[in-house]
Amino acid sequence: MTESIRRADAPLNKNDLAALVAGDIREGSFVNLGIGQPTTVSNYLSPQQRVTLHTENGMLGMGPEAHGEDVDPDLINAGKVPVTELPGAAYFHHADSFAMMRGGHLDVCVLGAFQVSVGGDLANWSTGAPDAIPAVGGAMDLAIGAKETWVMMTLFAKDGTCKLVDELTFPATGVNCVTRVYTPDAVFVLGDGQVAVRETFGVDADDLAQRMGMPLTAVA
């Protein structure tokens, strides 16, 4: 398995991970970036990719994050982060935005997660803890409505447990919807109930499989 997997010398930082995800988005795609770390992907998309970003709060044609004099308090993404607009940007009602999400018009959505199962099930809106604040937002609509759902997350929780699991223990957001998982340690491709490793960062694939406690295959 190890010989066919690309390996980098160190785990990725947040910026490198966002750049990696951005580079994987196909030219001409319509994409939604979820609240949190996924929103940083917008900063690494090139004009040549011709990617159109959609936000659930009613914008199509979002640009990178806004800074300094470019900040407009009325121009924000769904995570309330100030953003820029690209030529041709359009604005619309919240209901129309969700109709786009539910209608299968998005090629890719990139979401954060608490857990992802080997079967592609997603948990990202609640840990189920008594003091947890549920925050589903539009995640359910995105996870099922987009043609592909990618996840950006840390591979291991603070207690060391793996967040890529055999079965979800947190409330599900969507079932059998995640096709890729991007982490600082590795990129995983999910399908047919198997976890394949595309590349690793700062760790050997066999050592990673042992730490995760699950079999890993190489991407064909």
C-alpha positions as CSV (number, residue, x, y, z in Angstrom):
1,M,0.0,0.0,0.0
2,T,2.7,2.5,1.0
3,E,4.5,2.6,-2.3
4,S,1.6,3.9,-4.2
5,I,0.7,6.8,-1.8
6,R,2.2,10.2,-2.1
7,R,3.8,11.5,1.1
8,A,4.9,14.9,2.3
9,D,7.4,15.5,5.1
10,A,5.1,17.3,7.6
11,P,1.4,17.7,8.5
12,L,-0.3,20.5,6.7
13,N,-1.2,23.8,8.4
14,K,-4.6,25.3,7.9
15,N,-3.5,27.5,5.0
16,D,-1.8,24.6,3.1
17,L,-4.9,22.4,3.6
18,A,-7.2,25.1,2.2
19,A,-4.9,25.6,-0.8
20,L,-4.9,21.8,-1.4
21,V,-8.7,21.7,-1.4
22,A,-8.9,24.7,-3.7
23,G,-6.6,23.1,-6.1
24,D,-8.7,20.0,-6.3
25,I,-11.9,21.9,-7.3
26,R,-12.6,21.3,-11.0
27,E,-12.7,24.2,-13.4
28,G,-16.1,25.8,-13.9
29,S,-17.6,24.3,-10.7
30,F,-20.3,25.8,-8.6
31,V,-19.3,25.4,-5.0
32,N,-20.5,26.1,-1.4
33,L,-18.0,26.5,1.4
34,G,-19.3,25.7,4.8
35,I,-18.8,27.8,8.0
36,G,-15.4,27.6,9.6
37,Q,-12.2,26.4,8.0
38,P,-13.9,25.6,4.6
39,T,-14.5,29.3,4.1
40,T,-10.7,29.9,3.8
41,V,-10.7,27.9,0.6
42,S,-12.0,31.0,-1.2
43,N,-8.6,32.7,-0.7
44,Y,-6.8,30.1,-2.8
45,L,-9.0,29.7,-5.9
46,S,-7.4,31.0,-9.0
47,P,-9.3,33.1,-11.7
48,Q,-8.3,30.4,-14.2
49,Q,-10.4,27.9,-12.4
50,R,-13.6,29.9,-13.0
51,V,-15.1,28.6,-9.8
52,T,-18.4,30.2,-8.8
53,L,-18.9,30.4,-5.0
54,H,-22.5,30.2,-3.6
55,T,-23.4,31.2,0.0
56,E,-26.5,30.0,1.7
57,N,-27.3,33.6,2.9
58,G,-28.0,34.6,-0.7
59,M,-25.0,35.3,-2.9
60,L,-23.6,33.8,-6.0
61,G,-20.1,34.9,-7.2
62,M,-18.4,35.4,-3.8
63,G,-14.7,36.3,-3.9
64,P,-11.9,35.9,-1.3
65,E,-12.2,37.3,2.3
66,A,-12.2,41.1,2.5
67,H,-9.6,43.0,4.5
68,G,-8.9,46.6,5.3
69,E,-10.7,49.1,3.1
70,D,-12.3,46.3,1.2
71,V,-14.5,45.3,4.2
72,D,-18.2,46.1,3.7
73,P,-20.2,45.1,6.8
74,D,-23.2,44.3,4.6
75,L,-21.2,41.9,2.5
76,I,-20.6,38.7,4.4
77,N,-20.7,34.9,3.9
78,A,-22.8,32.5,5.9
79,G,-20.2,32.5,8.7
80,K,-20.4,36.3,9.0
81,V,-16.9,36.8,7.6
82,P,-16.5,39.9,5.4
83,V,-16.0,38.9,1.8
84,T,-15.5,40.4,-1.6
85,E,-17.6,40.1,-4.7
86,L,-16.5,39.1,-8.2
87,P,-17.7,40.6,-11.5
88,G,-21.2,39.4,-12.2
89,A,-22.1,38.6,-8.6
90,A,-25.8,38.2,-7.8
91,Y,-27.9,38.4,-4.7
92,F,-31.2,36.6,-3.9
93,H,-33.6,35.6,-1.2
94,H,-32.6,33.1,1.4
95,A,-35.3,30.7,0.1
96,D,-33.9,30.8,-3.4
97,S,-30.4,30.0,-2.1
98,F,-31.8,26.9,-0.4
99,A,-33.6,25.9,-3.5
100,M,-30.3,26.0,-5.3
101,M,-28.8,23.8,-2.6
102,R,-31.6,21.3,-2.6
103,G,-32.1,21.2,-6.3
104,G,-28.7,19.6,-7.1
105,H,-27.2,22.8,-8.7
106,L,-24.0,22.7,-6.7
107,D,-21.1,20.6,-7.9
108,V,-19.2,20.5,-4.6
109,C,-19.8,21.6,-1.0
110,V,-16.9,21.6,1.5
111,L,-18.0,21.2,5.1
112,G,-16.4,20.8,8.5
113,A,-17.2,17.7,10.7
114,F,-17.1,16.2,14.1
115,Q,-17.1,12.7,12.6
116,V,-17.3,11.0,9.2
117,S,-18.0,7.3,8.9
118,V,-16.3,4.9,6.4
119,G,-19.6,4.7,4.6
120,G,-19.6,8.4,4.0
121,D,-22.1,9.4,6.8
122,L,-21.5,12.9,8.1
123,A,-22.0,14.3,11.6
124,N,-21.2,18.1,11.9
125,W,-24.1,19.8,13.7
126,S,-24.0,18.5,17.3
127,T,-21.9,16.3,19.5
128,G,-25.0,15.2,21.4
129,A,-23.5,16.5,24.7
130,P,-26.0,17.9,27.2
131,D,-24.4,21.4,27.0
132,A,-23.8,21.3,23.2
133,I,-25.4,24.1,21.1
134,P,-26.9,22.5,18.0
135,A,-26.0,24.4,14.8
136,V,-27.2,22.6,11.8
137,G,-27.7,25.7,9.5
138,G,-27.9,24.5,5.9
139,A,-25.5,21.6,6.4
140,M,-28.2,18.9,5.8
141,D,-29.4,20.6,2.6
142,L,-25.8,21.0,1.4
143,A,-24.6,17.5,2.3
144,I,-27.5,15.8,0.4
145,G,-28.1,18.4,-2.4
146,A,-24.5,18.9,-3.7
147,K,-23.2,16.4,-6.3
148,E,-20.1,15.9,-4.1
149,T,-19.6,16.5,-0.4
150,W,-16.0,17.0,0.8
151,V,-15.0,17.4,4.5
152,M,-12.2,19.4,6.0
153,M,-11.4,18.4,9.6
154,T,-8.6,17.4,12.0
155,L,-8.2,13.6,11.9
156,F,-7.9,13.2,15.6
157,A,-10.0,14.7,18.4
158,K,-8.4,16.4,21.5
159,D,-8.6,13.1,23.4
160,G,-6.7,11.3,20.6
161,T,-9.7,9.4,19.2
162,C,-10.0,9.2,15.4
163,K,-12.8,11.2,13.8
164,L,-13.0,8.9,10.8
165,V,-15.0,6.1,12.3
166,D,-16.7,2.8,11.5
167,E,-20.1,4.2,12.5
168,L,-21.2,7.6,13.7
169,T,-21.7,8.1,17.5
170,F,-22.8,11.8,17.0
171,P,-26.2,12.8,15.5
172,A,-26.1,12.4,11.7
173,T,-26.2,15.4,9.3
174,G,-26.4,13.3,6.1
175,V,-26.0,9.6,5.1
176,N,-23.7,8.2,2.5
177,C,-22.8,11.7,1.2
178,V,-19.1,12.3,1.9
179,T,-16.7,11.3,-0.9
180,R,-13.5,12.9,0.3
181,V,-11.9,13.9,3.7
182,Y,-9.1,16.4,3.9
183,T,-7.1,16.4,7.1
184,P,-3.6,17.8,8.1
185,D,-2.4,14.2,8.2
186,A,-3.8,12.7,5.0
187,V,-6.4,12.9,2.2
188,F,-8.9,10.1,2.1
189,V,-11.3,9.0,-0.6
190,L,-14.4,7.1,0.5
191,G,-16.5,4.6,-1.5
192,D,-18.0,1.2,-1.3
193,G,-17.5,1.1,2.5
194,Q,-13.7,1.5,2.2
195,V,-11.3,4.2,3.1
196,A,-8.5,4.8,0.5
197,V,-5.6,7.1,1.2
198,R,-4.6,9.5,-1.6
199,E,-1.6,11.1,0.1
200,T,-0.2,11.5,3.6
201,F,1.6,14.4,5.3
202,G,4.4,13.7,7.8
203,V,3.3,10.1,8.5
204,D,3.7,6.7,6.9
205,A,0.4,5.3,5.7
206,D,0.9,2.0,7.5
207,D,1.6,3.9,10.8
208,L,-1.4,6.0,10.2
209,A,-3.7,3.0,9.7
210,Q,-2.5,1.6,13.0
211,R,-3.2,4.8,14.8
212,M,-6.6,5.1,13.3
213,G,-7.4,1.4,14.0
214,M,-8.8,0.6,10.6
215,P,-7.7,-0.8,7.3
216,L,-6.6,1.6,4.6
217,T,-6.2,1.1,0.9
218,A,-4.4,3.1,-1.7
219,V,-6.4,5.1,-4.2
220,A,-6.5,3.2,-7.5
